[in-house]
Amino acid sequence: MCPFAQRVAWSLLEADAEHHVELIDLKNKPTWIKSNSFIFCHIHSSPTHKKHKRSLNNITVKKMSYPYSKSLMTFYNTKMCPFAQRVAWSLLEADAEHHVELIDLKNKPTWIKSVHPEGKVPALRLTDGNILIESIPIARYIADKYPESKLSPADAFDKYKVNLFIDNFGSRIITLAFQLLKSPNQEEKSANLDKVVEMLRDINKTLLESSEAGPYLLGETLTLAEINTITFIDRLKVIFNLLEIDFDSFKDLDRFYQWVDASMSRPTFKKTIAPYEEVSSFHAQFIPK
Ligand SMILES: N[C@@H](CCC(=O)N[C@@H](CS)C(=O)NCC(=O)O)C(=O)O
């Protein structure tokens, strides 16, 4: 009955993977259902897994000419955007030669919809004319295209851990960070802060379970797990500063702090960050007056 489980059932059959099935009656769950000992069980279903609107059905989009490099991939970027930053960081980690077109989102070029149907960044144009959108799939594309970057682990279980980490935390971080930023009063601010700290503890626990020594999720190698979450942790730090909350003051988050420090001190990450003042004043406008 479960369409999510059906994805797994179908994959197993397509892969001709030998397996044993335990059928679960969800109306009458077995007593042992919560006792699985896998370290990487799903922690939280991400609240912003909204269905991505596909606005192109039945609409013919006339393509305007737009700037791109003939010989290199063209990355349409806005430095202030944490989604685009995932792509900027991946490109640098993969040492992938590319050309950048900077987009001013407050004053979008007329051709923007020829590059992205919703007029957004990031987008990545390949030299064959295909254009990729959506930061996570673009980062995955870069990781697959440049396997020597090791951004996507070769081992299937490691890959699963990276993907689950992104599923669990990729959008939860920014959702909770903005809830906190927009808290209308002290009481809600404190409740929202509790939710953020609970999430940081989940991250800390996941990191520890995956690799005690760290510093990254998979130990010594930076992967898409960091690329797709840290840019939002950076925004969370800005929000903490604006709300005068000390980011480094929470107990029992040592592994989390180690992870953040290692990721953010990489020269590749530093090259992708927008000026602090700009990021801070952008977020400040969301604080209720
Ligand atoms: N889900 C998209 C989100 C991209 C996104 O929201 N980009 C923002 C900037 S951070 C944007 O281009 N906004 C312009 C607009 O909405 O008009 C992704 O992961 O790439």
The ligand as an ORCA input file, in Angstrom:
! r2SCAN-3c Opt
* xyz 0 1
  N      15.209     25.155     -5.262
  C      16.085     26.086     -5.929
  C      16.003     27.422     -5.199
  C      16.718     28.537     -5.944
  C      16.297     29.894     -5.412
  O      15.312     30.025     -4.652
  N      17.043     30.932     -5.817
  C      16.672     32.276     -5.440
  C      17.879     33.078     -4.926
  S      18.516     32.391     -3.416
  C      16.211     33.035     -6.663
  O      16.764     32.897     -7.715
  N      15.197     33.887     -6.496
  C      14.734     34.731     -7.540
  C      13.262     34.723     -7.659
  O      12.598     33.941     -6.966
  O      12.739     35.508     -8.426
  C      17.501     25.513     -5.952
  O      17.806     24.698     -5.084
  O      18.265     25.844     -6.856
*
